[in-house]
Amino acid sequence: MTKTLNLTLKVWRQKGPDSGGRLETYNAENISTDMSFLEMIDVINEELTITGKEPIAFDHDCREGICGMCGAVVSGRPHGPEKGTTLCQLHMRHFSDGDTIVIEPWRSRAFKIIKDLVVDRGALDKIIQAGGYVSVNTGGAPDSNAIPIPQDTAEKAMDAAACIGCGACVAACPNASAMLFTSAKISQLALLPQGRPEAARRAIAMVRIMDELGFGNCSNERECEAECPKEISIVNIARMNREFFKASFLSEVK
Ligand code: FES
């Protein structure tokens, strides 16, 4: 049965990248437990707009857990309290009547706050860009399917490829490390024969730019794995480290 909730929201409001920000309090009344978290913010924004106030800026696109655009820290947890769930797929039934919910943007030196809950995650795009293209021409689907890949390896590659690049791993990590993200992107290609020709160059380039962009190091806190909406394993970080060290010993890689 659909129930309704009355909530107190404390939302980070910040006009722009160089302005100061602060938590502002809003009452969210008669929120249906069937609503998603973003739909709840939509309702608040409608009320703010009607009363001539600035709506809360937040990122979103697919609202299906696919694109990686949404994300905010909800009462201290990236994407909120549900495991393996993006903010757009988080439902209000996971909250209780009378709750106070604190909503903040991802916080990291590499992610500048653009406005309110919107941050610039362009640094993650730069890491992918540094990885470059795969040069192997596999031909059409029947040809590429003819390349024998053990089932277990294909599944590990697919699990790494499930990363949607939302940045929750960075937000969750006390060091603001992007190692889970970078390692997933390195692993999804390094595991497959089609990704091997550039594997060494790719690992060096992606790790190098990740460090340059100001992300922190991994100190095995495992917060990234715990908060990743796609439940990417930190096994990928160990694989990335192996790939990086192997590549560092190859003389042809500069
Ligand atoms: S809006 Fe696309 S993953 Fe949430």
Residues whose N, C-alpha, C, O or C-beta is under 5 A from the ligand:
A	BS01	FES	H60 D61 C62 R63 E64 G65 I66 C67 G68 M69 C70 T86 C88
